[in-house]
Amino acid sequence: MFKKRVKHVSGLTLDWLWKHAEEFGVSLQPEAGNALLWQVKHIVELMTMLTTLANHDIRGGIISKLTERALTHGAEFDWHQLAAYDASAATVVAIVADFFACNQLPPPFEVEFVSFLHAIGFFEGMDRVPFREMDLAYSLSLMISPEFRKDLPVWFESTTFGQRQHITRYTTDDIYSVTHAVFYLTNFGRSPLTDLLDKETADRLRKELVALAVVVLRADNIDVLGELLLSWLFCDVENTLLNRMLFHQAFERLLSATTPEGQVVPTMKLLQRAQSGQASFAEVYHTTLVCCMVFAVAAKRMPYAG
Amino acid sequence: MLAETISDPMLRLCQAEFKCLIQELESAPSRTAFFDVGAVAEVLVLTNGIPEAEGLTRMLCDASARWLKSGLLEDLLMARVEFAYHVALLTYLAQSAASFSPSDVEVIRNLSEGRLVARSEIPVLRQHLIAAYFSGCGIHTEFGQLGRRNLTQIIDRRVLRARSDEFDLLVLLMCAQLLQLDRSRGYQGPRTYPQAQLVQAMRSGNTNWLPVLALLCSRFFGFPGHLCGAAFKSMEESIPAPGELLPAPPGNQIDSEYIERTERGLRLRSTIALALSLALPGETYGVEQVRPAYN
């Protein structure tokens, strides 16, 4: 019964994404300025989801259509302009290159140009928070050399989790730091945590994910809860009776934030507006992407099926 | 002559303004007033050995000690992660006040050792500065390694970016503080970026940044002769009218969620830097000290 619901809702979110596929496209304004990065955010996050699904061997008609559309959008944009403008664009071009590679295509930009920007240290000229440094190391591992993966556990030590911050003091940004760190450390669920972390740290991280999921369950933030559940799946959190119950409770929360059309709202406050068709694309697309990944990966792996 | 005619009146004005700011924060603590005090503190902490700065620095240290004793600093530290850097700086400065007692730091030490503060996501350079200041107060805080990177790269490579804002100047102020604290882990400090910013400030007429950059270059990052003369001439042309502070930086934007900058603090810190730069020995700038009156 649970499996059926998960598969059903996974299909619903994909339907909604396809229905709004055009809204993921890049829309350049004349005065691009520092807004350039924000204009490609939607399409790049869609590519992240599609790459993750492909790497978990999750396929289907709508996924193929979304992929075709994202490839078309990706080929139309001048990524060189973005890469040269903003040092944080390293992440973006890496995601784009990874998405194209996963579809057996070369990147839609000159790799040599990105290599040149890396060689002159352009991407490093930024004072980032530690999990964004992990982001850069992960991006460079995709584009320049797998050797950069070795930097991931080093930067991880400087993150909120690495600093062993007290659980009661986590901000929402700190929780995103943990979820993103898990994405990079596990290569979005393709590598075990212990590839880069010692067993003690990996065990502590799994326990912290459970605790943070409980904390967020008591709040109203579906977006970060979705990322926590995705991290939970990527980290293979122990399948105990208690963890299974908590996972199901959290999962039910995601399901309750999903409208019949398949959009997932970031907070329950927005649900009523979304149900009456008044929530904007910008308000719901990110949570819908995150939860689409959670539903699809859970439907495929079903590790905590009751 | 220079000190008497220009610097001294300017410094007296800054002292009066700073006194008001301190009183305002004490009577009604606010985010804005705290960041304004922080902006001034970042410049004053870098003026060791400049006699003209001693009055202002003493005011700041005494106020910091009062805020530490009253619990204001710990309240701020618990309230928002973005206050951590300035709290660490003021806690460090409080130690120089006559009224300071080592037990005043106990609560902040306990909060830090209990991992209740300063562990949230904070940009790397600021992490290192917080650790350095806390360490100077006997509070152990280790934020991990820097991967393959060093701070010189993080800072000097910023010159390749197509834009800059107040955050760029903040980066240089933080870097200078690290150099002063000798916590630079063996790196020599950037050269290219500070000097490029100084030239840019002169070219764009950014009279707010210019004296801060001149002070930083003269004391920390190197100040080649041709830049000294040009910087001094530009500063001379930007001396504000009597009783006025320097204007705020044009645009006054900041590309960071981790700090706030308002006009008041930036105008005050830059006017202090200007007054001190003009009061520095003439050989620093390599030009004759004949300046218009300012009183």
Boltz contact constraints between the chains, C-beta under 6 A:
constraints:
  - contact:
      token1: [A, 85]
      token2: [B, 162]
      max_distance: 6.0
  - contact:
      token1: [A, 121]
      token2: [B, 153]
      max_distance: 6.0
  - contact:
      token1: [A, 121]
      token2: [B, 157]
      max_distance: 6.0
  - contact:
      token1: [A, 122]
      token2: [B, 160]
      max_distance: 6.0
  - contact:
      token1: [A, 124]
      token2: [B, 153]
      max_distance: 6.0
  - contact:
      token1: [A, 124]
      token2: [B, 157]
      max_distance: 6.0
  - contact:
      token1: [A, 125]
      token2: [B, 157]
      max_distance: 6.0
  - contact:
      token1: [A, 125]
      token2: [B, 158]
      max_distance: 6.0
  - contact:
      token1: [A, 125]
      token2: [B, 160]
      max_distance: 6.0
  - contact:
      token1: [A, 125]
      token2: [B, 161]
      max_distance: 6.0
  - contact:
      token1: [A, 127]
      token2: [B, 123]
      max_distance: 6.0
  - contact:
      token1: [A, 127]
      token2: [B, 125]
      max_distance: 6.0
  - contact:
      token1: [A, 127]
      token2: [B, 154]
      max_distance: 6.0
  - contact:
      token1: [A, 127]
      token2: [B, 171]
      max_distance: 6.0
  - contact:
      token1: [A, 129]
      token2: [B, 121]
      max_distance: 6.0
  - contact:
      token1: [A, 129]
      token2: [B, 123]
      max_distance: 6.0
  - contact:
      token1: [A, 151]
      token2: [B, 147]
      max_distance: 6.0
  - contact:
      token1: [A, 154]
      token2: [B, 145]
      max_distance: 6.0
  - contact:
      token1: [A, 154]
      token2: [B, 147]
      max_distance: 6.0
  - contact:
      token1: [A, 155]
      token2: [B, 147]
      max_distance: 6.0
  - contact:
      token1: [A, 157]
      token2: [B, 144]
      max_distance: 6.0
  - contact:
      token1: [A, 158]
      token2: [B, 143]
      max_distance: 6.0
  - contact:
      token1: [A, 158]
      token2: [B, 144]
      max_distance: 6.0
  - contact:
      token1: [A, 160]
      token2: [B, 119]
      max_distance: 6.0
  - contact:
      token1: [A, 160]
      token2: [B, 120]
      max_distance: 6.0
  - contact:
      token1: [A, 160]
      token2: [B, 121]
      max_distance: 6.0
  - contact:
      token1: [A, 163]
      token2: [B, 119]
      max_distance: 6.0
  - contact:
      token1: [A, 164]
      token2: [B, 115]
      max_distance: 6.0
  - contact:
      token1: [A, 165]
      token2: [B, 115]
      max_distance: 6.0
  - contact:
      token1: [A, 165]
      token2: [B, 119]
      max_distance: 6.0
  - contact:
      token1: [A, 166]
      token2: [B, 115]
      max_distance: 6.0
  - contact:
      token1: [A, 166]
      token2: [B, 116]
      max_distance: 6.0
  - contact:
      token1: [A, 169]
      token2: [B, 116]
      max_distance: 6.0
  - contact:
      token1: [A, 171]
      token2: [B, 120]
      max_distance: 6.0
  - contact:
      token1: [A, 173]
      token2: [B, 121]
      max_distance: 6.0
  - contact:
      token1: [A, 174]
      token2: [B, 120]
      max_distance: 6.0
  - contact:
      token1: [A, 174]
      token2: [B, 121]
      max_distance: 6.0
  - contact:
      token1: [A, 177]
      token2: [B, 121]
      max_distance: 6.0
